[in-house]
Amino acid sequence: DIQMTQSPSTLSASVGDRVTITCRASRNINSWLAWYQQKPGKVPNVLIYQASTLESGVPSRFSGSESGTEFTLTISSLQSDDFATYYCQQYDTYPWTFGQGTKVEIK
Amino acid sequence: EVQLVESGGGLVQPGRSLRLSCAASGFGFETNVMHWVRQAPGKGLEWISGISWNIGEIAYADSVKGRFTLSRDKVRNSLYLEMNSLRVDDTAVYYCAKSGSSTWHLDSWGQGTLVTVSS
């Protein structure tokens, strides 16, 4: 199975901060990577797919990039609505796998 | 509008069975893949199974292989997850989700149904 190693597990930040979350795949996943946001008690919501494509309706402060097997989600200017848990997920090969999640907390 | 509505969750004893359903509407099914993803209380997301709607190809996570069976009813536009030999660590919210027909990521999710395995 492909392992997705996400870091950090928790991140404390303030409104307006630039935030970066990293996800490393255990092998090549051909850019088949998505990022999801989940708020407590809510359904996950896709932000980015195919490593860097912004899902329709998602604010442009979210962006994704890749370098080999390392993937990055960046929030350019953190807003109060962005405090949530973020997950990466590979969908290159079954079984699909998620990262462990990154909880973005208010500093 | 895409709608995915799960049902069938509840409290069940270890070793027993349960069947989850997902009623889907609002999109063309032929080129889609449908999935189940679960989330144990306070834990992360775990993909557990997916089925190609048109050709019926199915995949499972190792954690459920041999115990869970995924199927679909093309007439009723419904997805089913038959869960056997349930264990305490199967306790989770189970989400039905669909892949985009050309983008493949999980682009729509149901609200989830809670399965609690406890004696």
Boltz contact constraints between the chains, C-beta under 6 A:
constraints:
  - contact:
      token1: [A, 34]
      token2: [B, 105]
      max_distance: 6.0
  - contact:
      token1: [A, 43]
      token2: [B, 109]
      max_distance: 6.0
  - contact:
      token1: [A, 46]
      token2: [B, 105]
      max_distance: 6.0
  - contact:
      token1: [A, 46]
      token2: [B, 107]
      max_distance: 6.0
  - contact:
      token1: [A, 49]
      token2: [B, 103]
      max_distance: 6.0
  - contact:
      token1: [A, 49]
      token2: [B, 105]
      max_distance: 6.0
  - contact:
      token1: [A, 87]
      token2: [B, 45]
      max_distance: 6.0
  - contact:
      token1: [A, 91]
      token2: [B, 104]
      max_distance: 6.0
  - contact:
      token1: [A, 91]
      token2: [B, 105]
      max_distance: 6.0
  - contact:
      token1: [A, 94]
      token2: [B, 59]
      max_distance: 6.0
  - contact:
      token1: [A, 95]
      token2: [B, 61]
      max_distance: 6.0
  - contact:
      token1: [A, 96]
      token2: [B, 47]
      max_distance: 6.0
  - contact:
      token1: [A, 98]
      token2: [B, 45]
      max_distance: 6.0
  - contact:
      token1: [A, 100]
      token2: [B, 44]
      max_distance: 6.0
  - contact:
      token1: [A, 101]
      token2: [B, 44]
      max_distance: 6.0
